[in-house]
C-alpha cells in the first residue's frame, strides 16, 4: 500500500501579520494532485492542522473544503491526530459520524489502542494515533505514575504494543518532540527547558512512524521514524528547508520505501544579502520579487530609509538586518529591524499565543486606551 504522510499545516497562520491562507491552499492542491498521481490508499496528517485552538472561520472553511475533496472525489481515507496548536475537542467534533465517510480524527488518548484499519491489495494495515498530550492527562486517564513527556509517551506506546496484531503492518502517528531532532523557530515549545523530549527507541518496532510537531523534514534514530515537516516555511530559520510531504510504501512485511515529494510555494520565503545597490538592481529583474524576504545589508555607511528603498523592488520585505553597519559603529549587537509593528499588534500577537484566541472588540479598545495613556505619561515626563 501507499499513503501520504504530512503534518503541521497550521491552517490560518499569520506570518508577521500577513495571512498565509492563500499560500496554504496553493500547496494543498499539490497534495491532492500527488494523491491522484501516486494512487495512494490513505492520507495521514500528524497534528497541528490549525494554527490556533480557536481557528478563524476562513481557516475552518478551507480545511472543510479540502477534506471534502479528498474524501468525496478521491474516495481516500484520511487519518489525522490533534497537535499542540489544535483544540482536540473542537477538531474532533462529529468525529464519530465522519468516520463513516472515511475521515478518522484521533483526538483522544483513550483510543490509542484502537487502530484504524485500512484494507489494501496486500492485506490490512493498522494505524494507531497518539495525539498531543500533557503527562498529567495520561496520568489521570490511565491512573498511572508518569511525570514526564517521555514517560507518558512511552507508556502510551507500550499500551499499543500490547494489543498489536502480529504479522500485520502497524503505523504509529504521533505529535511529539523526539530527543535530538532538529527544531525551528516557528514551533511552539511544548514545555520549558527541554522537558518535552521523548525517546525514539520505543518506536523502532513499528513498520513506520509518522511524526508531527517539528517543521523540518527529517528522520531520527531510524529511517522509518520520520517527520514530514510543515506545509510551508513558517519562520526565516526555515529558509533552507525543502518543504514537502512523505510518500510511504508498505507491503505485508513492513516498510518498502519512503520518498520526499516537494511542495512548491506560491511565494517563497528567502534570505539574501549584499550591498543595497546590488540588491536593488537584482530586484528589478527578479521574477520572484513577491517572495517574503529577509534582507541582510552589508553596507557600512548610513543609508536613508533602506527599508523603503528595498520595498520598491521587493514589496514583501519583512525583515532587514544591518550587521556590518552596527559593527562598524563599535557595537557587538545585530540590528534587527523588523516590519514596523505597533504596540497594539505586538500585544495582540502575544495575547493570542498565550490565551489561544484573539482580543475581543472590548479588550482591543481597552488596550488602545492603555497604550495611549502610557504614551501620555512618557511624554509628560519627557
Secondary structure, 3 states (H helix, E strand, C coil): CEEEEECCCCECCEECCEECHHHHHHHHHHHHHHHHHCCCCEEEEECCCECCCCCCHHHHHHHHHHHHHHHHHCCCEEEEECCCCCCHHHHCCCHHHHHHHCEEEECCHHHCCCCEEEEECCEEEEEEEECCCCHHHHHHHHCCCCCCHHHHHHHHHHHHHHHCCCCCCEEEEEECEECCCCCCCCCCCCCCCCCCEECCHHHCCCCEEEEECCCCCEECCCCCEEECCCCCCCCHHHCCCCCEEEEEEEECCEEEEEEEEECCCCCCEEEEEECHHHHHHHHHHCCCCCCEEEEEECCCCCCCCHHHHHHHHCCCEEEEECHHHHHHCCCCCCCEEECCCCHHHHHHHHHHHHHCCCCCHHHHHHHHHHHHHHHHHHHHHC
